[in-house]
Amino acid sequence: MLFALVSAAGALAQAAGEPSFAVIPPGPVARGVRLELRLAVQNSTDTEMLARVAFFLDAESSDSMIGEQTVAVPAREKGLTRVWYTANAPAGTHEIRYKLKTPSGECTGTWPVEIVDWTTRALPYLQGMWIEPIAVLLGAADTKPETLRLAIKDSVAAMDRLGVRILIIAYVEYFGQFFYPSGIEFFDADVQRTSKGGDCGFDMVGAFLSEADMHGMHVFLGLARSGDSPLLWEFDEPDWDLRNAKALDVAKNVARELWQKYGAHRSFYGWYLTHEMNDLARASAYYDPLARYCHGLVPEKPVMVGPAGTPVITPELLASSAVDIFAYQDAVGAGYVPYKYTYRPERRIAMLDDIYGKYAAWHANAGKHFWSDLEIWEMDGSQGYGGSYPAPFARVKRQIDIECRHAEMLTGYAYHGFLQPPGSVAEKPVAQAQELYTDYLEYLRSLRFRGGR
C-alpha cells in the first residue's frame, strides 16, 4: 500500500473532499492480475484536511475490505491514495468500492471490473487500440468536418464491437500540426518553422473523447512531440539539456491545455508521453518531470510510455520511475532484431517469448504496469521503414498467444489503416484491413468469453 501527496497546481477546481477514482487496468482482467486503485481527494479549503478512505470488493463490510488509509491533505492541494489488489475473486463482474470520510461528510463510489478465469496473464485479445490522428485524416473519404466526425463515430463503434475498452491517441500534435484547437506556439526543429495550434481544422481529440464517453471507454491522450522527435535518442548532443528543457515546457503547456479543455470528459483516463526511448536511465530526465507534472494536474490518472524494441531497463529503474505504465512495442511489424530492421516479422516473433519474459521479470516487484504494444502491421522493406500494410491475422494471432502469457494487457498498434469493418462509408476502403478485421472478429467469437459488447 502506497501513499503520496502531490500538488494540485493547475487542476480544475473541486469541492472540498470531492474524490476522483481510477482503477488500473480498468478491466476486464484475467483472474490473478494485480489492480491498482487510485483515489485523489481535493482539499479546496485553507486548512489541512484529514480524509479517511476505505476500499471494498462488492460490499462495505470488514470481510470484503481491501484496505484503508487516513491521509492529511494540505490546504489547496490533493492527496492521493494508491492501493494494490490482486483480482482473485470468482469470475464475474464485481464492484471496487470506496468510502471516503472528510470533515464535510461521507461519500462513496464504485468502479465495475469484470474478472475472467483464463490460463494466461492477459486476456488473449486487444483490449486497447492505438489511434494515429494522421491515419484518420489520410484514411477518411475526405477531410470535411462532417466526414471526419462520421469516420471517428464509426471507428469507435467498430472498436467497441471488438471488445476494445481503451483508446490511446498516440499524439495530439505531430510535426507542428495540432489535432485539436490549440493556442500553443513553438519552434518546430523537425520542420524548421514556427508551429501554431489548430491547423488540423477539426477537433479530433474532442470527437474521440465524446464517442468514447458514449461507449464507456477509457482514453489516453498522447502529448506533443514538442518539435523534437529524436530527443530521447540523442543524449550526447551538446545542446541536449536545452532541448530537453524546451520539450518539457511545450509538453507541460499541452498537458495543461488538454486538461482545461477536456477534463470534464468521463472517458479521459490518462496520459501518454509521446517521445519513445530505449534507455530509461537517461530518458527519465524527460519522463519524470513531465509525469510528475501530469500527476500534479490529476493525480489519479496514469502516465504511460511506449519503450522501443531494445529497452535498457532494470527493476530498480522501473521502481524509481514516475511513469505508471510501460507498454512495450513488440517491434514485429518491421521484423526488428537488436538495432536492425530485417523486414521479416518471423525473426522478431521467434524472440518474443524470451523478450517478454524478461520484461515480466523486470516488473515482478517494481510496482509498475506491464502492457504490450502489439503491432498489427508489416512492411516489406521496399520503401525502407515505410509503406506499412495490414498483417494477416494468422501472424497477429501468434503475437497474441505469446504476449498474453507475460503482459497484463494487450493493445494493438494501430486501428486506422489496419483494421476496417466491411461497408465503412466514411473511410476509403482497404481490402487487407477489412480482411484482418473480419478474421479477428471471427477469432473473438471463437473465444469462450465475450470479448466485446
C-alpha positions as CSV (number, residue, x, y, z in Angstrom):
1,M,0.0,0.0,0.0
2,L,1.5,3.3,-1.1
3,F,0.6,6.9,-0.3
4,A,1.7,10.1,-1.9
5,L,0.7,13.8,-1.7
6,V,1.0,15.8,-4.8
7,S,0.4,19.4,-5.8
8,A,-2.9,20.3,-7.3
9,A,-1.5,23.3,-9.2
10,G,-3.3,23.9,-12.5
11,A,-6.0,21.3,-11.8
12,L,-9.7,22.1,-12.2
13,A,-11.3,23.2,-9.0
14,Q,-13.2,20.6,-7.0
15,A,-15.3,20.9,-3.9
16,A,-13.6,20.1,-0.6
17,G,-13.3,16.4,-0.2
18,E,-14.6,15.5,-3.7
19,P,-12.7,12.4,-4.9
20,S,-11.5,11.2,-8.3
21,F,-11.3,7.4,-8.7
22,A,-9.5,5.2,-11.1
23,V,-8.6,1.5,-11.4
24,I,-5.6,0.4,-13.4
25,P,-6.1,-1.6,-15.6
26,P,-9.7,-0.7,-16.0
27,G,-10.9,-4.2,-16.8
28,P,-11.9,-6.8,-17.9
29,V,-8.9,-8.6,-16.4
30,A,-7.8,-12.2,-16.2
31,R,-8.1,-13.7,-12.7
32,G,-4.9,-13.0,-10.7
33,V,-3.9,-9.7,-12.3
34,R,-3.0,-7.0,-9.8
35,L,-5.2,-3.9,-9.9
36,E,-4.1,-0.5,-8.7
37,L,-6.8,1.5,-7.0
38,R,-6.3,5.3,-7.0
39,L,-8.4,7.8,-5.2
40,A,-7.5,11.5,-5.3
41,V,-9.0,13.8,-2.7
42,Q,-9.1,17.6,-3.3
43,N,-8.8,19.9,-0.4
44,S,-10.2,23.3,-1.5
45,T,-10.1,24.8,1.9
46,D,-7.4,27.0,3.5
47,T,-6.6,24.5,6.3
48,E,-5.2,20.9,6.3
49,M,-7.9,18.3,5.9
50,L,-8.0,14.7,7.2
51,A,-9.5,12.2,4.8
52,R,-10.2,8.5,5.6
53,V,-10.5,6.2,2.7
54,A,-11.6,2.5,2.7
55,F,-11.7,0.2,-0.3
56,F,-14.0,-2.8,-0.6
57,L,-14.9,-5.5,-3.1
58,D,-18.6,-5.6,-3.8
59,A,-19.9,-4.7,-0.3
60,E,-18.9,-2.4,2.5
61,S,-18.0,-4.9,5.3
62,S,-14.9,-5.9,7.2
63,D,-14.8,-9.2,5.3
64,S,-14.7,-7.5,1.9
65,M,-12.3,-4.7,2.8
66,I,-9.3,-4.4,0.5
67,G,-7.5,-1.7,2.5
68,E,-7.9,1.7,4.3
69,Q,-5.9,4.8,4.9
70,T,-6.2,8.1,6.7
71,V,-4.4,10.9,4.9
72,A,-3.6,14.5,5.8
73,V,-4.3,16.6,2.7
74,P,-2.6,20.1,2.8
75,A,-4.6,23.2,2.2
76,R,-5.4,23.8,-1.5
77,E,-3.8,20.5,-2.6
78,K,-4.7,17.0,-3.4
79,G,-4.0,13.8,-1.6
80,L,-3.6,10.5,-3.5
81,T,-4.1,7.0,-2.1
82,R,-2.8,4.0,-4.1
83,V,-3.7,0.5,-3.1
84,W,-3.0,-2.7,-4.9
85,Y,-5.5,-5.6,-5.1
86,T,-5.0,-9.0,-6.6
87,A,-8.1,-9.8,-8.7
88,N,-8.6,-13.3,-7.2
89,A,-12.4,-13.1,-6.7
90,P,-14.6,-15.6,-8.6
91,A,-15.2,-14.9,-12.2
92,G,-17.9,-12.4,-13.0
93,T,-18.5,-8.6,-12.8
94,H,-17.5,-7.1,-9.4
95,E,-17.5,-3.6,-8.0
96,I,-14.4,-2.0,-6.5
97,R,-16.0,0.4,-3.9
98,Y,-14.5,3.2,-1.9
99,K,-15.9,5.1,1.1
100,L,-14.4,8.5,1.9
101,K,-14.9,10.4,5.1
102,T,-13.9,14.0,5.4
103,P,-14.9,16.8,7.8
104,S,-17.5,17.8,5.4
105,G,-19.2,14.4,5.3
106,E,-19.1,11.0,3.6
107,C,-19.3,9.9,0.0
108,T,-18.9,6.6,-1.9
109,G,-18.2,5.5,-5.4
110,T,-17.7,2.3,-7.5
111,W,-15.7,1.0,-10.4
112,P,-17.1,-2.1,-12.1
113,V,-14.4,-4.7,-13.1
114,E,-15.1,-8.0,-14.9
115,I,-12.8,-10.9,-13.7
116,V,-12.4,-13.7,-16.2
117,D,-11.0,-17.2,-15.5
118,W,-8.2,-17.6,-18.0
119,T,-5.0,-19.6,-18.3
120,T,-2.8,-16.6,-19.3
121,R,-1.9,-13.4,-17.5
122,A,-3.6,-11.1,-20.0
123,L,-6.9,-11.9,-21.8
124,P,-6.0,-13.1,-25.3
125,Y,-7.3,-10.1,-27.3
126,L,-6.6,-6.5,-27.9
127,Q,-8.3,-4.6,-25.1
128,G,-6.6,-1.3,-26.1
129,M,-6.2,0.2,-29.5
130,W,-3.8,2.9,-30.6
131,I,-5.0,5.8,-32.7
132,E,-2.8,7.7,-35.2
133,P,-4.6,11.0,-35.9
134,I,-2.7,11.4,-39.2
135,A,-4.0,8.0,-40.3
136,V,-7.5,9.2,-39.5
137,L,-7.0,12.1,-41.9
138,L,-5.4,10.0,-44.6
139,G,-8.0,7.2,-44.4
140,A,-11.1,9.3,-44.4
141,A,-13.2,9.6,-47.6
142,D,-12.4,13.3,-47.4
143,T,-11.4,15.8,-44.8
144,K,-14.7,17.7,-44.4
145,P,-15.6,18.0,-40.7
146,E,-18.8,16.0,-41.1
147,T,-16.9,13.2,-42.8
148,L,-14.2,13.1,-40.1
149,R,-16.8,13.2,-37.4
150,L,-18.6,10.2,-39.0
151,A,-15.3,8.3,-39.5
152,I,-14.5,8.7,-35.8
153,K,-18.0,7.7,-34.8
154,D,-18.0,4.6,-36.9
155,S,-14.4,3.6,-35.9
156,V,-15.1,3.9,-32.2
157,A,-18.3,1.8,-32.6
158,A,-16.3,-0.8,-34.6
159,M,-13.6,-0.9,-31.9
160,D,-16.3,-1.4,-29.3
161,R,-17.6,-4.4,-31.2
162,L,-14.1,-5.8,-31.0
163,G,-14.1,-5.6,-27.2
164,V,-11.8,-2.5,-27.1
165,R,-12.1,-0.6,-23.8
166,I,-9.0,1.6,-24.1
167,L,-8.2,4.1,-26.8
168,I,-4.7,5.6,-26.9
169,I,-4.4,8.7,-29.0
170,A,-0.7,8.5,-29.9
171,Y,-0.2,12.2,-30.2
172,V,-2.3,15.4,-30.2
173,E,0.4,17.2,-32.2
174,Y,2.9,15.9,-34.8
175,F,5.4,17.9,-36.8
176,G,3.7,21.1,-35.9
177,Q,0.1,20.1,-36.7
178,F,-2.3,20.0,-33.8
179,F,-5.4,17.7,-33.8
180,Y,-7.5,20.0,-31.6
181,P,-7.9,23.8,-31.5
182,S,-4.7,24.7,-29.6
183,G,-3.4,28.2,-28.8
184,I,0.2,26.9,-28.3
185,E,3.0,28.1,-30.5
186,F,6.6,26.8,-30.6
187,F,9.5,26.5,-32.9
188,D,9.5,23.0,-34.5
189,A,13.1,21.9,-35.1
190,D,11.9,18.9,-37.2
191,V,10.3,21.2,-39.9
192,Q,12.2,24.4,-39.2
193,R,9.2,26.6,-38.7
194,T,7.1,28.1,-36.0
195,S,4.2,25.8,-35.3
196,K,0.8,27.2,-34.4
197,G,-2.1,25.3,-32.9
198,G,-5.4,24.4,-34.6
199,D,-4.1,23.9,-38.2
200,C,-5.8,20.5,-38.5
201,G,-9.1,22.3,-38.8
202,F,-11.1,19.8,-36.8
203,D,-11.2,18.9,-33.1
204,M,-10.3,15.2,-33.4
205,V,-9.4,14.9,-29.7
206,G,-12.8,16.1,-28.6
207,A,-14.6,13.9,-31.1
208,F,-12.8,10.8,-29.9
209,L,-13.5,11.6,-26.3
210,S,-17.2,12.3,-26.9
211,E,-17.6,9.0,-28.7
212,A,-15.6,7.2,-26.0
213,D,-17.9,8.8,-23.4
214,M,-20.9,7.1,-25.0
215,H,-19.3,3.7,-25.3
216,G,-17.9,3.7,-21.7
217,M,-14.3,3.6,-22.9
218,H,-11.1,5.0,-21.4
219,V,-8.8,7.3,-23.4
220,F,-5.2,8.2,-23.0
221,L,-4.1,11.5,-24.6
222,G,-0.6,11.5,-26.1
223,L,1.2,14.7,-25.6
224,A,3.2,16.7,-28.3
225,R,6.4,15.6,-29.8
226,S,7.4,19.2,-28.9
227,G,9.2,19.9,-32.1
228,D,12.0,17.4,-31.4
229,S,11.1,13.9,-32.3
230,P,14.6,12.3,-31.8
231,L,15.0,13.9,-28.4
232,L,15.4,10.7,-26.4
233,W,17.9,9.2,-28.9
234,E,20.4,12.0,-29.0
235,F,21.6,12.4,-25.4
236,D,25.2,13.0,-26.3
237,E,24.4,16.1,-28.4
238,P,26.0,19.2,-26.8
239,D,22.7,21.1,-26.6
240,W,20.6,18.2,-25.2
241,D,19.9,19.8,-21.8
242,L,18.5,22.9,-23.6
243,R,16.4,20.8,-26.0
244,N,15.0,18.8,-23.1
245,A,14.0,21.9,-21.2
246,K,12.2,23.3,-24.3
247,A,10.5,19.9,-24.9
248,L,9.3,19.8,-21.3
249,D,8.0,23.3,-21.5
250,V,5.9,22.6,-24.6
251,A,4.6,19.2,-23.3
252,K,3.6,20.8,-20.0
253,N,1.7,23.5,-21.8
254,V,0.0,20.9,-23.9
255,A,-1.0,18.8,-20.9
256,R,-2.4,21.9,-19.1
257,E,-4.4,22.9,-22.2
258,L,-5.8,19.4,-22.7
259,W,-6.9,19.2,-19.1
260,Q,-8.5,22.6,-19.2
261,K,-10.3,21.8,-22.5
262,Y,-11.2,18.1,-21.9
263,G,-11.1,17.4,-18.2
264,A,-14.8,17.1,-17.9
265,H,-15.0,14.0,-20.2
266,R,-15.7,10.8,-18.3
267,S,-13.5,8.9,-20.8
268,F,-10.4,10.9,-20.2
269,Y,-8.4,8.2,-18.4
270,G,-4.6,9.0,-18.6
271,W,-1.6,10.4,-20.4
272,Y,0.8,9.0,-23.0
273,L,4.3,10.6,-23.2
274,T,4.8,10.5,-27.0
275,H,8.6,10.5,-27.1
276,E,9.9,7.0,-27.4
277,M,13.1,5.7,-25.8
278,N,15.4,2.7,-25.2
279,D,17.5,4.0,-22.3
280,L,15.2,4.6,-19.3
281,A,18.0,6.0,-17.0
282,R,18.7,8.8,-19.4
283,A,15.1,9.3,-20.7
284,S,14.0,9.8,-17.1
285,A,15.3,13.3,-17.3
286,Y,12.4,14.0,-19.6
287,Y,9.8,11.4,-18.4
288,D,10.0,12.0,-14.7
289,P,9.4,15.8,-14.6
290,L,6.6,15.5,-17.2
291,A,4.9,12.6,-15.4
292,R,5.1,14.4,-12.1
293,Y,3.5,17.5,-13.8
294,C,0.7,15.4,-15.2
295,H,0.1,13.8,-11.8
296,G,0.0,17.3,-10.3
297,L,-2.8,18.2,-12.7
298,V,-4.8,15.0,-12.0
299,P,-3.1,12.6,-9.5
300,E,-5.2,9.5,-10.2
301,K,-4.7,9.5,-14.0
302,P,-1.9,7.1,-15.0
303,V,1.0,8.1,-17.2
304,M,2.2,5.7,-19.9
305,V,5.2,5.4,-22.1
306,G,6.0,3.0,-25.1
307,P,9.6,1.8,-24.9
308,A,11.1,0.8,-28.3
309,G,12.4,-2.6,-29.3
310,T,15.6,-2.8,-27.3
311,P,14.9,-1.1,-23.9
312,V,17.7,-0.7,-21.4
313,I,15.8,-1.0,-18.1
314,T,16.3,-2.6,-14.7
315,P,13.8,-3.4,-11.9
316,E,15.4,-0.6,-9.8
317,L,14.9,2.0,-12.6
318,L,11.3,0.9,-13.0
319,A,10.6,1.2,-9.3
320,S,12.0,4.7,-9.1
321,S,10.3,6.0,-12.3
322,A,7.5,8.5,-12.1
323,V,5.8,6.7,-15.0
324,D,3.0,4.2,-14.2
325,I,2.5,2.1,-17.3
326,F,5.2,0.7,-19.7
327,A,3.6,-0.5,-23.0
328,Y,6.5,-2.2,-24.7
329,Q,6.5,-2.2,-28.5
330,D,6.7,-5.8,-29.8
331,A,8.5,-4.5,-32.9
332,V,7.2,-7.3,-35.1
333,G,6.0,-5.2,-38.0
334,A,9.4,-4.4,-39.5
335,G,11.0,-7.6,-38.2
336,Y,13.2,-5.8,-35.7
337,V,16.1,-7.6,-34.2
338,P,18.5,-5.7,-32.0
339,Y,19.4,-2.4,-33.8
340,K,18.3,-3.7,-37.2
341,Y,15.1,-3.9,-39.3
342,T,15.1,-7.2,-41.2
343,Y,11.5,-6.7,-42.6
344,R,10.9,-10.4,-41.7
345,P,8.4,-10.5,-38.9
346,E,9.1,-14.1,-38.2
347,R,12.6,-13.2,-36.9
348,R,11.1,-11.0,-34.2
349,I,8.4,-13.4,-33.4
350,A,11.0,-16.1,-32.7
351,M,12.4,-13.8,-30.0
352,L,9.2,-12.6,-28.4
353,D,8.8,-15.2,-25.7
354,D,12.3,-14.6,-24.2
355,I,11.9,-10.8,-24.6
356,Y,8.5,-10.6,-22.9
357,G,9.6,-13.0,-20.2
358,K,12.5,-10.6,-19.5
359,Y,10.1,-7.6,-19.3
360,A,7.8,-9.6,-16.9
361,A,10.8,-10.3,-14.6
362,W,11.7,-6.6,-14.5
363,H,8.1,-5.8,-13.5
364,A,7.6,-8.6,-10.9
365,N,8.2,-6.3,-7.9
366,A,8.6,-2.9,-9.4
367,G,5.1,-1.6,-8.8
368,K,4.6,-0.6,-12.4
369,H,2.2,-1.9,-15.0
370,F,3.4,-4.0,-17.9
371,W,1.3,-3.7,-21.1
372,S,2.0,-4.8,-24.6
373,D,2.0,-2.7,-27.7
374,L,1.3,-5.3,-30.3
375,E,1.9,-4.3,-34.0
376,I,-0.8,-5.4,-36.4
377,W,1.0,-4.1,-39.5
378,E,4.0,-5.1,-41.5
379,M,6.3,-3.7,-44.3
380,D,8.4,-5.4,-46.9
381,G,11.4,-3.0,-46.9
382,S,10.9,-1.9,-50.5
383,Q,10.4,1.7,-49.1
384,G,12.8,1.3,-46.2
385,Y,11.0,1.9,-43.0
386,G,7.7,2.8,-44.6
387,G,4.9,1.5,-46.8
388,S,3.2,-0.4,-44.0
389,Y,0.1,-2.5,-44.6
390,P,-2.2,-4.8,-42.5
391,A,-0.7,-8.1,-41.4
392,P,-2.5,-11.4,-41.9
393,F,-4.4,-12.5,-38.8
394,A,-2.5,-15.8,-38.5
395,R,0.6,-13.7,-37.7
396,V,-1.2,-11.4,-35.3
397,K,-2.6,-14.5,-33.5
398,R,0.9,-15.8,-32.9
399,Q,1.8,-12.5,-31.3
400,I,-1.3,-12.6,-29.1
401,D,-0.6,-16.2,-28.0
402,I,3.0,-15.2,-26.8
403,E,2.4,-11.8,-25.3
404,C,-0.7,-12.7,-23.3
405,R,1.4,-15.1,-21.3
406,H,3.5,-12.2,-19.9
407,A,1.8,-8.8,-20.1
408,E,-1.3,-7.8,-18.1
409,M,-2.9,-6.1,-21.0
410,L,-2.6,-6.3,-24.8
411,T,-3.0,-3.2,-27.0
412,G,-2.9,-3.1,-30.8
413,Y,-1.0,-0.6,-32.9
414,A,-2.8,0.8,-34.7
415,Y,-6.5,0.8,-35.7
416,H,-6.9,3.3,-38.6
417,G,-5.5,1.9,-41.8
418,F,-5.0,-1.6,-40.5
419,L,-8.5,-2.6,-39.2
420,Q,-11.7,-1.7,-41.0
421,P,-15.1,-3.2,-40.9
422,P,-16.6,-4.0,-44.3
423,G,-19.0,-1.4,-45.5
424,S,-17.4,1.6,-43.9
425,V,-18.8,4.7,-45.7
426,A,-16.7,7.5,-44.2
427,E,-13.3,5.8,-44.9
428,K,-11.5,4.8,-48.1
429,P,-11.9,1.0,-48.5
430,V,-8.8,-1.0,-47.7
431,A,-9.3,-4.7,-48.6
432,Q,-6.5,-6.0,-46.4
433,A,-7.7,-4.0,-43.4
434,Q,-11.2,-5.4,-43.9
435,E,-9.9,-8.9,-44.1
436,L,-7.9,-8.5,-40.9
437,Y,-11.0,-7.1,-39.2
438,T,-13.2,-9.9,-40.3
439,D,-10.8,-12.6,-39.4
440,Y,-10.1,-11.0,-36.0
441,L,-13.8,-10.7,-35.2
442,E,-14.3,-14.3,-36.1
443,Y,-11.5,-15.2,-33.6
444,L,-13.2,-13.2,-30.9
445,R,-16.4,-15.1,-31.4
446,S,-14.5,-18.4,-31.0
447,L,-13.3,-17.5,-27.5
448,R,-15.1,-18.9,-24.5
449,F,-15.8,-15.5,-23.1
450,R,-17.4,-12.4,-24.6
451,G,-14.6,-10.2,-25.8
452,G,-16.8,-7.3,-26.8
453,R,-20.3,-6.0,-26.4
